């Protein structure tokens, strides 16, 4: 009997999951595995890398993925421990001939995959990765990853002109897995918004709500910079970050909406945002370590110091700026802030407080439910002026931003409770 192991990471779905489908195609049975590590031990600049809000979202997503498997006749194995320590043992225990997993972009993740590949080769197990997290498949781009343009606009124009988005794969109808004892993921308390529930089902429901039920996609470009509310933006990011939904599935639904209802600047602008996401992921493949360095892609960082008292004031919403305090309170409590507010908060940390941008990026990594390594660190480097930009960063005038986006004070009143 041929048996393959599917190592799930940030691809917690059965729809449009090429890794899963390839494993099913090539084997009689598959062993689907997720490794749950003790993230409390992992830190960046002494900041825990994952807060409870994201942990809760991932656990909800895993329970939903388990339901997806069970409805198709299989099961998902959740292992307490690291892939580095457990994967080879599982392959030997279950007579696995090949391991299938998604291709990573972060430097640490890529290094881990390389180490595990060498481990598996020693015991005669093949290791294969698949690109499942971008809108455009890297093989379809009009340039190699090492030749990706430095600036987004050039990347976008070339990709749109010379590449096509592949049709998403449908979910498998049947999944055969060996017998093993199943332990459900234990839930933990969270304070995230009611709409932010982990899992593929919730992601598909959000897709249907934004595009078809409310048809909020019609006005996305006009409303996307608002600070509060549900349907002013897509809110797809949390499900995209854990792979509960694929960008190609989102794209296919947008195209169907454009064909059946309306195509306008707003419907395009959601695709535009998916392109930004692709751009950072492909840029990370070219520069797997640079985005974590003070000077990023080679520019000189304006500010290099770190003041713990300023960091405490910023993270706890105790600065002299009420808009900043409101945003930081929302981020810390709920694990989410709008894209506009993220830019304002990052700009204030770098230019207002004149601090090392990497500490801000690490705090966002800790707090955000929708944390994505490429989008988070790429956007922070961009704001700080050491990323994919040639204009020296993005400094926002807080008073102007307050007048533009919270003139009536509703947002500040909601999140400044002291």
Helices and strands as residue ranges (DSSP letters): E 3-8, H 18-26, E 29-36, G 39-41, E 43-44, E 47-48, H 52-70, E 76-80, H 83-93, E 98-102, H 107-122, E 126-130, G 138-140, G 145-147, H 152-162, H 200-208, I 209-213, G 216-219, H 220-223, H 237-241, H 247-260, H 265-286, G 290-292, H 308-315, H 322-334, H 339-347, I 348-352, H 357-367, H 373-384, H 398-405, H 410-415
